[in-house]
Amino acid sequence: MEITFELRSPLTAEQVRQLGNFSNTYGLRRFRMSDEGKRLTFEYDASRLKETQVAHVLGQARISVVRRVDPLAC
C-alpha cells in the first residue's frame, strides 16, 4: 500500500534518519519525498501495518503533517 502526506515543512536530516530506522523495524518498505519537499509518500506492508500506525511513526519522528493526500491528487 502507499500513503502520501502533505508536510508542514521539509524533513531535517535527523527526521530522514529516524524514518530509515523505523522502516527496518515497523515494515515501512520505503519512503520518498516530493521534489519540493512538501509531500512524503510511504510504501508499507498492509498485512503488518495500518494507516494509523504509519501516521504514529511520523509523530514519533516529530514530523508535522498537514493532511493525508488523496493519491489521485498527487
PDB file with one MODEL, atoms N, CA, C and O in Angstrom:
MODEL        1
ATOM      1  N   MET A   1       0.846  -1.176   0.000  1.00  0.00           N
ATOM      2  CA  MET A   1       0.000   0.000   0.000  1.00  0.00           C
ATOM      3  C   MET A   1       0.889   1.234   0.000  1.00  0.00           C
ATOM      4  O   MET A   1       2.035   1.203   0.448  1.00  0.00           O
ATOM      5  N   GLU A   2       0.331   2.310  -0.510  1.00  0.00           N
ATOM      6  CA  GLU A   2       1.020   3.595  -0.465  1.00  0.00           C
ATOM      7  C   GLU A   2       0.131   4.621   0.191  1.00  0.00           C
ATOM      8  O   GLU A   2      -1.092   4.588   0.064  1.00  0.00           O
ATOM      9  N   ILE A   3       0.773   5.537   0.897  1.00  0.00           N
ATOM     10  CA  ILE A   3       0.069   6.637   1.534  1.00  0.00           C
ATOM     11  C   ILE A   3       0.949   7.877   1.416  1.00  0.00           C
ATOM     12  O   ILE A   3       2.169   7.801   1.565  1.00  0.00           O
ATOM     13  N   THR A   4       0.316   9.021   1.147  1.00  0.00           N
ATOM     14  CA  THR A   4       1.047  10.273   0.974  1.00  0.00           C
ATOM     15  C   THR A   4       0.516  11.306   1.955  1.00  0.00           C
ATOM     16  O   THR A   4      -0.690  11.428   2.166  1.00  0.00           O
ATOM     17  N   PHE A   5       1.448  12.046   2.549  1.00  0.00           N
ATOM     18  CA  PHE A   5       1.111  13.111   3.485  1.00  0.00           C
ATOM     19  C   PHE A   5       1.693  14.423   2.998  1.00  0.00           C
ATOM     20  O   PHE A   5       2.799  14.465   2.459  1.00  0.00           O
ATOM     21  N   GLU A   6       0.936  15.498   3.194  1.00  0.00           N
ATOM     22  CA  GLU A   6       1.459  16.843   2.972  1.00  0.00           C
ATOM     23  C   GLU A   6       2.108  17.278   4.278  1.00  0.00           C
ATOM     24  O   GLU A   6       1.509  17.145   5.345  1.00  0.00           O
ATOM     25  N   LEU A   7       3.320  17.793   4.200  1.00  0.00           N
ATOM     26  CA  LEU A   7       4.082  18.173   5.387  1.00  0.00           C
ATOM     27  C   LEU A   7       4.036  19.679   5.624  1.00  0.00           C
ATOM     28  O   LEU A   7       3.884  20.465   4.689  1.00  0.00           O
ATOM     29  N   ARG A   8       4.171  20.063   6.893  1.00  0.00           N
ATOM     30  CA  ARG A   8       4.248  21.492   7.225  1.00  0.00           C
ATOM     31  C   ARG A   8       5.568  22.096   6.758  1.00  0.00           C
ATOM     32  O   ARG A   8       5.621  23.259   6.360  1.00  0.00           O
ATOM     33  N   SER A   9       6.626  21.301   6.812  1.00  0.00           N
ATOM     34  CA  SER A   9       7.946  21.775   6.401  1.00  0.00           C
ATOM     35  C   SER A   9       8.767  20.587   5.922  1.00  0.00           C
ATOM     36  O   SER A   9       8.479  19.444   6.278  1.00  0.00           O
ATOM     37  N   PRO A  10       9.793  20.855   5.112  1.00  0.00           N
ATOM     38  CA  PRO A  10      10.656  19.753   4.645  1.00  0.00           C
ATOM     39  C   PRO A  10      11.312  19.037   5.821  1.00  0.00           C
ATOM     40  O   PRO A  10      11.477  19.611   6.897  1.00  0.00           O
ATOM     41  N   LEU A  11      11.680  17.790   5.605  1.00  0.00           N
ATOM     42  CA  LEU A  11      12.301  16.983   6.655  1.00  0.00           C
ATOM     43  C   LEU A  11      13.732  17.434   6.925  1.00  0.00           C
ATOM     44  O   LEU A  11      14.444  17.877   6.024  1.00  0.00           O
ATOM     45  N   THR A  12      14.129  17.311   8.171  1.00  0.00           N
ATOM     46  CA  THR A  12      15.520  17.538   8.532  1.00  0.00           C
ATOM     47  C   THR A  12      16.289  16.241   8.301  1.00  0.00           C
ATOM     48  O   THR A  12      15.693  15.180   8.112  1.00  0.00           O
ATOM     49  N   ALA A  13      17.603  16.336   8.318  1.00  0.00           N
ATOM     50  CA  ALA A  13      18.430  15.137   8.158  1.00  0.00           C
ATOM     51  C   ALA A  13      18.142  14.133   9.275  1.00  0.00           C
ATOM     52  O   ALA A  13      18.123  12.927   9.029  1.00  0.00           O
ATOM     53  N   GLU A  14      17.919  14.613  10.484  1.00  0.00           N
ATOM     54  CA  GLU A  14      17.622  13.723  11.622  1.00  0.00           C
ATOM     55  C   GLU A  14      16.293  12.993  11.409  1.00  0.00           C
ATOM     56  O   GLU A  14      16.194  11.803  11.708  1.00  0.00           O
ATOM     57  N   GLN A  15      15.281  13.679  10.902  1.00  0.00           N
ATOM     58  CA  GLN A  15      13.990  13.047  10.655  1.00  0.00           C
ATOM     59  C   GLN A  15      14.105  11.965   9.578  1.00  0.00           C
ATOM     60  O   GLN A  15      13.484  10.908   9.695  1.00  0.00           O
ATOM     61  N   VAL A  16      14.884  12.219   8.544  1.00  0.00           N
ATOM     62  CA  VAL A  16      15.096  11.216   7.496  1.00  0.00           C
ATOM     63  C   VAL A  16      15.790  10.001   8.093  1.00  0.00           C
ATOM     64  O   VAL A  16      15.429   8.867   7.776  1.00  0.00           O
ATOM     65  N   ARG A  17      16.776  10.219   8.949  1.00  0.00           N
ATOM     66  CA  ARG A  17      17.479   9.116   9.602  1.00  0.00           C
ATOM     67  C   ARG A  17      16.510   8.292  10.447  1.00  0.00           C
ATOM     68  O   ARG A  17      16.548   7.062  10.409  1.00  0.00           O
ATOM     69  N   GLN A  18      15.646   8.958  11.209  1.00  0.00           N
ATOM     70  CA  GLN A  18      14.671   8.251  12.040  1.00  0.00           C
ATOM     71  C   GLN A  18      13.713   7.424  11.190  1.00  0.00           C
ATOM     72  O   GLN A  18      13.370   6.301  11.560  1.00  0.00           O
ATOM     73  N   LEU A  19      13.283   7.962  10.067  1.00  0.00           N
ATOM     74  CA  LEU A  19      12.401   7.193   9.183  1.00  0.00           C
ATOM     75  C   LEU A  19      13.105   5.958   8.655  1.00  0.00           C
ATOM     76  O   LEU A  19      12.486   4.903   8.517  1.00  0.00           O
ATOM     77  N   GLY A  20      14.377   6.074   8.362  1.00  0.00           N
ATOM     78  CA  GLY A  20      15.151   4.912   7.927  1.00  0.00           C
ATOM     79  C   GLY A  20      15.194   3.843   8.995  1.00  0.00           C
ATOM     80  O   GLY A  20      15.076   2.655   8.694  1.00  0.00           O
ATOM     81  N   ASN A  21      15.363   4.257  10.254  1.00  0.00           N
ATOM     82  CA  ASN A  21      15.364   3.308  11.367  1.00  0.00           C
ATOM     83  C   ASN A  21      13.993   2.662  11.541  1.00  0.00           C
ATOM     84  O   ASN A  21      13.903   1.454  11.763  1.00  0.00           O
ATOM     85  N   PHE A  22      12.940   3.442  11.443  1.00  0.00           N
ATOM     86  CA  PHE A  22      11.591   2.907  11.575  1.00  0.00           C
ATOM     87  C   PHE A  22      11.287   1.906  10.474  1.00  0.00           C
ATOM     88  O   PHE A  22      10.616   0.901  10.708  1.00  0.00           O
ATOM     89  N   SER A  23      11.781   2.181   9.270  1.00  0.00           N
ATOM     90  CA  SER A  23      11.457   1.287   8.158  1.00  0.00           C
ATOM     91  C   SER A  23      12.006  -0.110   8.409  1.00  0.00           C
ATOM     92  O   SER A  23      11.395  -1.097   8.000  1.00  0.00           O
ATOM     93  N   ASN A  24      13.133  -0.202   9.065  1.00  0.00           N
ATOM     94  CA  ASN A  24      13.693  -1.515   9.380  1.00  0.00           C
ATOM     95  C   ASN A  24      12.887  -2.239  10.446  1.00  0.00           C
ATOM     96  O   ASN A  24      12.827  -3.469  10.446  1.00  0.00           O
ATOM     97  N   THR A  25      12.277  -1.507  11.337  1.00  0.00           N
ATOM     98  CA  THR A  25      11.581  -2.088  12.474  1.00  0.00           C
ATOM     99  C   THR A  25      10.100  -2.327  12.215  1.00  0.00           C
ATOM    100  O   THR A  25       9.575  -3.374  12.595  1.00  0.00           O
ATOM    101  N   TYR A  26       9.425  -1.398  11.587  1.00  0.00           N
ATOM    102  CA  TYR A  26       7.975  -1.420  11.524  1.00  0.00           C
ATOM    103  C   TYR A  26       7.374  -1.961  10.236  1.00  0.00           C
ATOM    104  O   TYR A  26       6.156  -2.129  10.164  1.00  0.00           O
ATOM    105  N   GLY A  27       8.172  -2.236   9.228  1.00  0.00           N
ATOM    106  CA  GLY A  27       7.611  -2.761   7.991  1.00  0.00           C
ATOM    107  C   GLY A  27       7.300  -1.704   6.961  1.00  0.00           C
ATOM    108  O   GLY A  27       6.588  -1.974   5.994  1.00  0.00           O
ATOM    109  N   LEU A  28       7.825  -0.492   7.149  1.00  0.00           N
ATOM    110  CA  LEU A  28       7.718   0.504   6.091  1.00  0.00           C
ATOM    111  C   LEU A  28       8.719   0.097   5.019  1.00  0.00           C
ATOM    112  O   LEU A  28       9.919   0.022   5.283  1.00  0.00           O
ATOM    113  N   ARG A  29       8.239  -0.160   3.836  1.00  0.00           N
ATOM    114  CA  ARG A  29       9.131  -0.679   2.793  1.00  0.00           C
ATOM    115  C   ARG A  29      10.062   0.394   2.263  1.00  0.00           C
ATOM    116  O   ARG A  29      11.267   0.174   2.136  1.00  0.00           O
ATOM    117  N   ARG A  30       9.510   1.543   1.957  1.00  0.00           N
ATOM    118  CA  ARG A  30      10.346   2.656   1.511  1.00  0.00           C
ATOM    119  C   ARG A  30       9.539   3.942   1.595  1.00  0.00           C
ATOM    120  O   ARG A  30       8.314   3.925   1.713  1.00  0.00           O
ATOM    121  N   PHE A  31      10.247   5.041   1.531  1.00  0.00           N
ATOM    122  CA  PHE A  31       9.586   6.336   1.518  1.00  0.00           C
ATOM    123  C   PHE A  31      10.322   7.239   0.553  1.00  0.00           C
ATOM    124  O   PHE A  31      11.503   7.046   0.262  1.00  0.00           O
ATOM    125  N   ARG A  32       9.587   8.241   0.057  1.00  0.00           N
ATOM    126  CA  ARG A  32      10.201   9.201  -0.852  1.00  0.00           C
ATOM    127  C   ARG A  32       9.571  10.573  -0.629  1.00  0.00           C
ATOM    128  O   ARG A  32       8.398  10.699  -0.278  1.00  0.00           O
ATOM    129  N   MET A  33      10.388  11.582  -0.843  1.00  0.00           N
ATOM    130  CA  MET A  33       9.939  12.967  -0.727  1.00  0.00           C
ATOM    131  C   MET A  33       9.652  13.505  -2.120  1.00  0.00           C
ATOM    132  O   MET A  33      10.282  13.100  -3.097  1.00  0.00           O
ATOM    133  N   SER A  34       8.707  14.409  -2.201  1.00  0.00           N
ATOM    134  CA  SER A  34       8.483  15.105  -3.469  1.00  0.00           C
ATOM    135  C   SER A  34       9.662  16.037  -3.705  1.00  0.00           C
ATOM    136  O   SER A  34      10.402  16.353  -2.774  1.00  0.00           O
ATOM    137  N   ASP A  35       9.837  16.471  -4.929  1.00  0.00           N
ATOM    138  CA  ASP A  35      10.968  17.335  -5.273  1.00  0.00           C
ATOM    139  C   ASP A  35      10.992  18.620  -4.448  1.00  0.00           C
ATOM    140  O   ASP A  35      12.060  19.101  -4.072  1.00  0.00           O
ATOM    141  N   GLU A  36       9.822  19.168  -4.171  1.00  0.00           N
ATOM    142  CA  GLU A  36       9.771  20.413  -3.394  1.00  0.00           C
ATOM    143  C   GLU A  36       9.809  20.159  -1.883  1.00  0.00           C
ATOM    144  O   GLU A  36       9.854  21.106  -1.098  1.00  0.00           O
ATOM    145  N   GLY A  37       9.793  18.892  -1.476  1.00  0.00           N
ATOM    146  CA  GLY A  37       9.894  18.549  -0.055  1.00  0.00           C
ATOM    147  C   GLY A  37       8.627  18.746   0.744  1.00  0.00           C
ATOM    148  O   GLY A  37       8.667  18.755   1.974  1.00  0.00           O
ATOM    149  N   LYS A  38       7.501  18.904   0.067  1.00  0.00           N
ATOM    150  CA  LYS A  38       6.240  19.164   0.768  1.00  0.00           C
ATOM    151  C   LYS A  38       5.362  17.932   0.926  1.00  0.00           C
ATOM    152  O   LYS A  38       4.365  17.963   1.646  1.00  0.00           O
ATOM    153  N   ARG A  39       5.731  16.847   0.254  1.00  0.00           N
ATOM    154  CA  ARG A  39       4.943  15.611   0.351  1.00  0.00           C
ATOM    155  C   ARG A  39       5.866  14.435   0.619  1.00  0.00           C
ATOM    156  O   ARG A  39       6.969  14.339   0.080  1.00  0.00           O
ATOM    157  N   LEU A  40       5.377  13.548   1.470  1.00  0.00           N
ATOM    158  CA  LEU A  40       6.116  12.354   1.858  1.00  0.00           C
ATOM    159  C   LEU A  40       5.230  11.148   1.559  1.00  0.00           C
ATOM    160  O   LEU A  40       4.102  11.067   2.044  1.00  0.00           O
ATOM    161  N   THR A  41       5.738  10.219   0.764  1.00  0.00           N
ATOM    162  CA  THR A  41       4.976   9.028   0.386  1.00  0.00           C
ATOM    163  C   THR A  41       5.652   7.793   0.965  1.00  0.00           C
ATOM    164  O   THR A  41       6.867   7.625   0.861  1.00  0.00           O
ATOM    165  N   PHE A  42       4.848   6.937   1.572  1.00  0.00           N
ATOM    166  CA  PHE A  42       5.325   5.681   2.137  1.00  0.00           C
ATOM    167  C   PHE A  42       4.748   4.520   1.367  1.00  0.00           C
ATOM    168  O   PHE A  42       3.586   4.545   0.960  1.00  0.00           O
ATOM    169  N   GLU A  43       5.560   3.505   1.169  1.00  0.00           N
ATOM    170  CA  GLU A  43       5.076   2.199   0.738  1.00  0.00           C
ATOM    171  C   GLU A  43       5.206   1.315   1.965  1.00  0.00           C
ATOM    172  O   GLU A  43       6.275   1.242   2.570  1.00  0.00           O
ATOM    173  N   TYR A  44       4.123   0.643   2.336  1.00  0.00           N
ATOM    174  CA  TYR A  44       4.154  -0.178   3.542  1.00  0.00           C
ATOM    175  C   TYR A  44       3.406  -1.473   3.347  1.00  0.00           C
ATOM    176  O   TYR A  44       2.573  -1.605   2.451  1.00  0.00           O
ATOM    177  N   ASP A  45       3.714  -2.412   4.191  1.00  0.00           N
ATOM    178  CA  ASP A  45       3.106  -3.734   4.169  1.00  0.00           C
ATOM    179  C   ASP A  45       1.784  -3.669   4.938  1.00  0.00           C
ATOM    180  O   ASP A  45       1.781  -3.632   6.168  1.00  0.00           O
ATOM    181  N   ALA A  46       0.674  -3.657   4.220  1.00  0.00           N
ATOM    182  CA  ALA A  46      -0.639  -3.528   4.848  1.00  0.00           C
ATOM    183  C   ALA A  46      -1.009  -4.737   5.700  1.00  0.00           C
ATOM    184  O   ALA A  46      -1.917  -4.652   6.526  1.00  0.00           O
ATOM    185  N   SER A  47      -0.322  -5.857   5.512  1.00  0.00           N
ATOM    186  CA  SER A  47      -0.603  -7.013   6.359  1.00  0.00           C
ATOM    187  C   SER A  47       0.044  -6.847   7.741  1.00  0.00           C
ATOM    188  O   SER A  47      -0.339  -7.528   8.692  1.00  0.00           O
ATOM    189  N   ARG A  48       1.015  -5.950   7.846  1.00  0.00           N
ATOM    190  CA  ARG A  48       1.708  -5.722   9.117  1.00  0.00           C
ATOM    191  C   ARG A  48       1.351  -4.382   9.756  1.00  0.00           C
ATOM    192  O   ARG A  48       1.416  -4.243  10.977  1.00  0.00           O
ATOM    193  N   LEU A  49       0.976  -3.402   8.946  1.00  0.00           N
ATOM    194  CA  LEU A  49       0.721  -2.054   9.445  1.00  0.00           C
ATOM    195  C   LEU A  49      -0.626  -1.537   8.962  1.00  0.00           C
ATOM    196  O   LEU A  49      -1.127  -1.931   7.909  1.00  0.00           O
ATOM    197  N   LYS A  50      -1.195  -0.644   9.764  1.00  0.00           N
ATOM    198  CA  LYS A  50      -2.396   0.079   9.367  1.00  0.00           C
ATOM    199  C   LYS A  50      -1.982   1.526   9.103  1.00  0.00           C
ATOM    200  O   LYS A  50      -0.926   1.979   9.542  1.00  0.00           O
ATOM    201  N   GLU A  51      -2.833   2.227   8.383  1.00  0.00           N
ATOM    202  CA  GLU A  51      -2.559   3.627   8.068  1.00  0.00           C
ATOM    203  C   GLU A  51      -2.316   4.452   9.334  1.00  0.00           C
ATOM    204  O   GLU A  51      -1.448   5.325   9.349  1.00  0.00           O
ATOM    205  N   THR A  52      -3.070   4.181  10.379  1.00  0.00           N
ATOM    206  CA  THR A  52      -2.900   4.928  11.630  1.00  0.00           C
ATOM    207  C   THR A  52      -1.529   4.685  12.257  1.00  0.00           C
ATOM    208  O   THR A  52      -0.972   5.572  12.904  1.00  0.00           O
ATOM    209  N   GLN A  53      -0.990   3.491  12.065  1.00  0.00           N
ATOM    210  CA  GLN A  53       0.337   3.188  12.602  1.00  0.00           C
ATOM    211  C   GLN A  53       1.421   3.927  11.825  1.00  0.00           C
ATOM    212  O   GLN A  53       2.422   4.344  12.407  1.00  0.00           O
ATOM    213  N   VAL A  54       1.233   4.092  10.521  1.00  0.00           N
ATOM    214  CA  VAL A  54       2.182   4.874   9.728  1.00  0.00           C
ATOM    215  C   VAL A  54       2.174   6.317  10.224  1.00  0.00           C
ATOM    216  O   VAL A  54       3.236   6.921  10.382  1.00  0.00           O
ATOM    217  N   ALA A  55       0.996   6.872  10.469  1.00  0.00           N
ATOM    218  CA  ALA A  55       0.890   8.236  10.992  1.00  0.00           C
ATOM    219  C   ALA A  55       1.550   8.337  12.366  1.00  0.00           C
ATOM    220  O   ALA A  55       2.166   9.357  12.679  1.00  0.00           O
ATOM    221  N   HIS A  56       1.432   7.308  13.179  1.00  0.00           N
ATOM    222  CA  HIS A  56       2.061   7.290  14.503  1.00  0.00           C
ATOM    223  C   HIS A  56       3.585   7.350  14.379  1.00  0.00           C
ATOM    224  O   HIS A  56       4.240   8.044  15.158  1.00  0.00           O
ATOM    225  N   VAL A  57       4.149   6.639  13.418  1.00  0.00           N
ATOM    226  CA  VAL A  57       5.593   6.670  13.183  1.00  0.00           C
ATOM    227  C   VAL A  57       6.040   8.092  12.856  1.00  0.00           C
ATOM    228  O   VAL A  57       7.085   8.542  13.325  1.00  0.00           O
ATOM    229  N   LEU A  58       5.249   8.793  12.055  1.00  0.00           N
ATOM    230  CA  LEU A  58       5.587  10.185  11.734  1.00  0.00           C
ATOM    231  C   LEU A  58       5.604  11.043  12.997  1.00  0.00           C
ATOM    232  O   LEU A  58       6.481  11.888  13.170  1.00  0.00           O
ATOM    233  N   GLY A  59       4.647  10.822  13.859  1.00  0.00           N
ATOM    234  CA  GLY A  59       4.609  11.562  15.123  1.00  0.00           C
ATOM    235  C   GLY A  59       5.822  11.272  15.986  1.00  0.00           C
ATOM    236  O   GLY A  59       6.364  12.180  16.618  1.00  0.00           O
ATOM    237  N   GLN A  60       6.252  10.026  16.022  1.00  0.00           N
ATOM    238  CA  GLN A  60       7.436   9.666  16.806  1.00  0.00           C
ATOM    239  C   GLN A  60       8.690  10.350  16.279  1.00  0.00           C
ATOM    240  O   GLN A  60       9.605  10.656  17.044  1.00  0.00           O
ATOM    241  N   ALA A  61       8.729  10.590  14.975  1.00  0.00           N
ATOM    242  CA  ALA A  61       9.877  11.261  14.369  1.00  0.00           C
ATOM    243  C   ALA A  61       9.709  12.788  14.401  1.00  0.00           C
ATOM    244  O   ALA A  61      10.527  13.525  13.850  1.00  0.00           O
ATOM    245  N   ARG A  62       8.647  13.239  15.049  1.00  0.00           N
ATOM    246  CA  ARG A  62       8.342  14.677  15.166  1.00  0.00           C
ATOM    247  C   ARG A  62       8.185  15.342  13.797  1.00  0.00           C
ATOM    248  O   ARG A  62       8.662  16.452  13.559  1.00  0.00           O
ATOM    249  N   ILE A  63       7.507  14.631  12.920  1.00  0.00           N
ATOM    250  CA  ILE A  63       7.219  15.152  11.585  1.00  0.00           C
ATOM    251  C   ILE A  63       5.792  15.679  11.593  1.00  0.00           C
ATOM    252  O   ILE A  63       4.841  14.937  11.838  1.00  0.00           O
ATOM    253  N   SER A  64       5.659  16.965  11.322  1.00  0.00           N
ATOM    254  CA  SER A  64       4.361  17.619  11.362  1.00  0.00           C
ATOM    255  C   SER A  64       3.655  17.465  10.017  1.00  0.00           C
ATOM    256  O   SER A  64       4.159  17.885   8.975  1.00  0.00           O
ATOM    257  N   VAL A  65       2.480  16.854  10.070  1.00  0.00           N
ATOM    258  CA  VAL A  65       1.693  16.569   8.870  1.00  0.00           C
ATOM    259  C   VAL A  65       0.518  17.537   8.804  1.00  0.00           C
ATOM    260  O   VAL A  65      -0.162  17.774   9.802  1.00  0.00           O
ATOM    261  N   VAL A  66       0.289  18.092   7.617  1.00  0.00           N
ATOM    262  CA  VAL A  66      -0.874  18.957   7.405  1.00  0.00           C
ATOM    263  C   VAL A  66      -2.110  18.097   7.179  1.00  0.00           C
ATOM    264  O   VAL A  66      -3.157  18.309   7.791  1.00  0.00           O
ATOM    265  N   ARG A  67      -1.963  17.110   6.278  1.00  0.00           N
ATOM    266  CA  ARG A  67      -3.099  16.236   5.951  1.00  0.00           C
ATOM    267  C   ARG A  67      -2.618  15.061   5.127  1.00  0.00           C
ATOM    268  O   ARG A  67      -1.508  15.059   4.595  1.00  0.00           O
ATOM    269  N   ARG A  68      -3.475  14.067   5.035  1.00  0.00           N
ATOM    270  CA  ARG A  68      -3.248  12.943   4.116  1.00  0.00           C
ATOM    271  C   ARG A  68      -3.687  13.404   2.751  1.00  0.00           C
ATOM    272  O   ARG A  68      -4.715  14.068   2.624  1.00  0.00           O
ATOM    273  N   VAL A  69      -2.929  13.066   1.723  1.00  0.00           N
ATOM    274  CA  VAL A  69      -3.227  13.492   0.357  1.00  0.00           C
ATOM    275  C   VAL A  69      -3.839  12.339  -0.408  1.00  0.00           C
ATOM    276  O   VAL A  69      -3.339  11.215  -0.365  1.00  0.00           O
ATOM    277  N   ASP A  70      -4.924  12.622  -1.108  1.00  0.00           N
ATOM    278  CA  ASP A  70      -5.548  11.625  -1.958  1.00  0.00           C
ATOM    279  C   ASP A  70      -4.567  11.258  -3.066  1.00  0.00           C
ATOM    280  O   ASP A  70      -4.029  12.149  -3.724  1.00  0.00           O
ATOM    281  N   PRO A  71      -4.323   9.966  -3.289  1.00  0.00           N
ATOM    282  CA  PRO A  71      -3.340   9.567  -4.306  1.00  0.00           C
ATOM    283  C   PRO A  71      -3.666  10.094  -5.700  1.00  0.00           C
ATOM    284  O   PRO A  71      -2.753  10.309  -6.497  1.00  0.00           O
ATOM    285  N   LEU A  72      -4.917  10.303  -6.011  1.00  0.00           N
ATOM    286  CA  LEU A  72      -5.296  10.819  -7.327  1.00  0.00           C
ATOM    287  C   LEU A  72      -4.967  12.299  -7.469  1.00  0.00           C
ATOM    288  O   LEU A  72      -4.904  12.818  -8.584  1.00  0.00           O
ATOM    289  N   ALA A  73      -4.756  12.983  -6.342  1.00  0.00           N
ATOM    290  CA  ALA A  73      -4.440  14.412  -6.365  1.00  0.00           C
ATOM    291  C   ALA A  73      -2.947  14.667  -6.465  1.00  0.00           C
ATOM    292  O   ALA A  73      -2.531  15.815  -6.617  1.00  0.00           O
ATOM    293  N   CYS A  74      -2.121  13.612  -6.382  1.00  0.00           N
ATOM    294  CA  CYS A  74      -0.664  13.779  -6.393  1.00  0.00           C
ATOM    295  C   CYS A  74      -0.126  14.137  -7.742  1.00  0.00           C
ATOM    296  O   CYS A  74       1.082  14.308  -7.900  1.00  0.00           O
TER     297      CYS A  74
ENDMDL
END
